[in-house]
């Protein structure tokens, strides 16, 4: 188990959090994948999102089965580098302070110029990388959208451990968001405001009712 580095000296988890993990892999497709926190397997192996852990096993499956890529082709890291008390960090009184301290390491990890976009797994990683929080900005409302964070573009998605604990029907959402991150990194998805070629849509002021009715039936007939 790795000892915490000197930079952790002012962190609330300095003495209470267990171990420390380092990033793994290379962003060969321009994508970094950030989990929320370390767990038992991460601390034991000193690396993030292990293939035998709750969250890491699902991410490894999605990357291999649905993206048909190897783990080694992505940069893997965690918003919180140690294992918190009771394996809980979200919503605790010390979450903000812990994440602020760990951002020192996040900056180093994402300083890699090959990282074009980061997939943030869950609310803690999303807030850590973007600072976005508040009403209607929880992970369910925010997921799938592209945000500009301190470390570059960020796409938040559902936390895979949460999906493994009885919400596997939403795994397709995770797959969709990872695929979108890869498209953004590859330059194949440009419909977001930070892209150089993006143009805001011109809104039609007349005929709004007819347009809404038409849109309703299009959506009703297309479940996807």
C-alpha positions in Angstrom: 0.0 0.0 0.0 1.5 3.3 -1.1 2.0 6.0 1.6 0.5 9.4 0.9 2.9 12.0 -0.6 3.9 15.2 1.2 1.2 17.2 -0.7 -1.5 15.4 1.3 -0.3 17.0 4.6 -3.3 19.5 4.8 -5.9 17.0 3.7 -8.7 15.9 6.1 -8.0 12.4 5.0 -4.3 12.5 5.7 -4.6 10.2 8.7 -8.1 8.7 8.2 -7.9 7.8 4.5 -6.2 4.6 3.5 -3.3 4.4 0.9 -2.8 6.2 -2.3 -3.2 5.4 -6.0 -1.3 6.6 -9.1 -2.7 7.0 -12.6 -2.5 4.2 -15.2 -2.4 3.9 -18.9 -1.9 6.3 -21.9 -4.6 8.4 -23.6 -4.0 6.9 -27.0 -7.5 7.9 -28.1 -7.3 11.2 -26.3 -9.6 10.1 -23.4 -9.0 10.1 -19.7 -11.4 8.2 -17.4 -11.8 9.5 -13.9 -13.5 7.5 -11.1 -14.7 9.0 -7.8 -12.5 7.4 -5.1 -10.3 4.4 -4.3 -11.7 1.2 -2.9 -10.2 -2.0 -1.5 -8.8 -3.3 -4.8 -7.4 0.1 -5.8 -5.5 0.5 -2.6 -4.3 -3.1 -2.7 -2.9 -2.7 -6.3 -2.1 1.0 -6.0 -3.9 1.7 -9.3 -7.3 3.2 -10.2 -10.5 1.4 -11.3 -9.2 -2.1 -11.1 -10.7 -4.8 -13.3 -11.8 -6.8 -10.3 -13.4 -3.9 -8.4 -17.1 -3.0 -8.5 -16.8 0.1 -10.7 -13.6 -0.9 -12.5 -14.9 -4.3 -13.7 -17.9 -2.6 -15.5 -15.7 0.0 -17.1 -13.2 -2.7 -18.2 -16.1 -4.6 -19.7 -17.5 -1.5 -21.5 -14.1 -0.6 -22.9 -13.4 -4.1 -24.1 -16.8 -5.3 -25.2 -18.4 -2.2 -26.6 -15.5 0.0 -27.6 -13.4 -3.0 -28.6 -10.3 -1.4 -27.1 -7.7 -2.2 -24.4 -7.6 -0.6 -21.0 -4.0 0.5 -21.7 -5.3 2.8 -24.4 -7.0 5.1 -21.9 -5.6 7.2 -19.0 -7.2 6.0 -15.7 -7.3 8.0 -12.5 -9.5 8.9 -9.5 -10.8 12.2 -8.2 -9.9 11.1 -4.7 -6.7 9.1 -4.5 -7.2 7.4 -1.2 -9.8 5.1 0.3 -12.1 7.3 2.5 -13.8 6.3 5.8 -16.6 3.8 5.2 -15.9 4.0 1.4 -18.0 7.1 1.2 -17.0 10.6 0.0 -20.0 12.1 -1.7 -22.1 14.3 0.5 -19.7 14.2 3.4 -18.6 17.4 5.3 -15.0 16.9 4.1 -15.7 16.1 0.4 -14.9 19.6 -0.9 -11.6 19.9 1.1 -10.5 16.4 0.1 -11.2 17.0 -3.6 -9.4 20.4 -3.4 -6.3 18.7 -2.1 -6.5 15.9 -4.7 -6.8 18.4 -7.5 -3.0 19.0 -7.1 -2.6 15.4 -8.5 -5.5 15.8 -11.0 -3.7 18.7 -12.6 -0.5 16.7 -13.0 -2.4 13.8 -14.4 -4.4 15.8 -17.0 -1.4 18.0 -17.9 -0.8 15.3 -20.5 -1.3 17.2 -23.9 -2.7 14.0 -25.4 -5.8 14.2 -23.2 -8.6 15.8 -25.2 -11.5 15.0 -23.1 -12.2 13.4 -19.7 -15.1 11.1 -18.8 -16.0 11.8 -15.2 -17.6 8.8 -13.5 -20.2 10.1 -11.0 -20.9 13.3 -9.1 -17.7 13.5 -7.1 -15.5 13.3 -10.2 -17.8 15.7 -12.1 -17.6 18.4 -9.4 -13.8 17.8 -8.9 -13.0 18.4 -12.6 -15.5 21.2 -13.3 -16.6 22.9 -10.1 -20.2 22.7 -11.3 -22.8 22.1 -8.6 -26.2 23.3 -7.5 -29.9 22.8 -8.4 -30.5 20.8 -11.6 -26.8 20.2 -11.9 -26.7 16.8 -10.3 -25.2 13.9 -12.3 -28.5 12.8 -13.7 -29.2 16.2 -15.2 -25.6 16.9 -16.2 -24.5 13.6 -17.7 -23.8 13.4 -21.4 -23.2 17.2 -21.8 -19.8 18.6 -22.6 -18.4 21.0 -20.0 -15.2 23.0 -20.0 -13.3 22.3 -16.8 -10.1 23.6 -15.4 -8.3 20.7 -17.0 -10.1 20.7 -20.4 -13.3 19.2 -21.7 -15.3 17.0 -19.4 -18.2 14.7 -20.1 -19.9 13.5 -16.9 -21.7 10.1 -16.7 -23.2 7.8 -14.2 -20.9 6.1 -11.7 -20.4 2.5 -12.7 -20.4 1.2 -9.1 -23.9 2.7 -8.8 -25.0 0.8 -11.9 -23.6 -2.5 -10.6 -25.6 -2.0 -7.4 -29.0 -2.7 -9.1 -29.2 -0.1 -11.9 -27.6 -2.2 -14.7 -30.5 -1.1 -17.1 -28.7 2.2 -17.4 -25.4 0.7 -18.6 -26.3 1.8 -22.1 -26.1 5.4 -20.9 -22.5 4.8 -19.7 -21.6 3.2 -23.1 -23.2 6.2 -25.0 -21.2 8.8 -22.9 -17.9 7.0 -23.4 -18.5 6.7 -27.1 -19.3 10.4 -27.2 -16.1 11.2 -25.4 -14.1 9.2 -27.9 -15.9 11.0 -30.8 -15.1 14.4 -29.3 -11.4 13.5 -28.8 -11.3 12.3 -32.4 -12.9 15.4 -33.7 -16.0 13.6 -35.0 -18.4 15.4 -32.7 -18.4 19.1 -33.0 -21.9 20.2 -31.8 -20.8 21.8 -28.6 -20.3 25.5 -27.8 -16.5 25.3 -27.1 -15.8 23.9 -30.6 -14.3 26.5 -33.0 -16.9 25.7 -35.7 -19.9 25.7 -33.4 -22.8 28.1 -34.4 -25.7 28.8 -32.1 -29.0 27.8 -33.8 -31.3 30.4 -35.3 -34.6 30.2 -33.5 -37.9 30.3 -35.4 -40.3 32.8 -33.9 -43.3 31.8 -36.0 -45.0 28.4 -36.2 -43.7 27.3 -32.9 -46.8 25.2 -32.1 -46.6 23.2 -35.3 -42.9 22.6 -34.8 -43.5 21.3 -31.3 -46.3 18.9 -32.4 -44.0 17.7 -35.2 -41.1 17.2 -32.8 -43.4 15.3 -30.3 -44.4 12.7 -32.9 -40.9 12.3 -34.2 -39.7 11.5 -30.7 -42.7 9.2 -30.0 -41.9 7.1 -33.1 -38.2 6.9 -32.3 -37.5 5.3 -29.0 -33.8 5.9 -29.4 
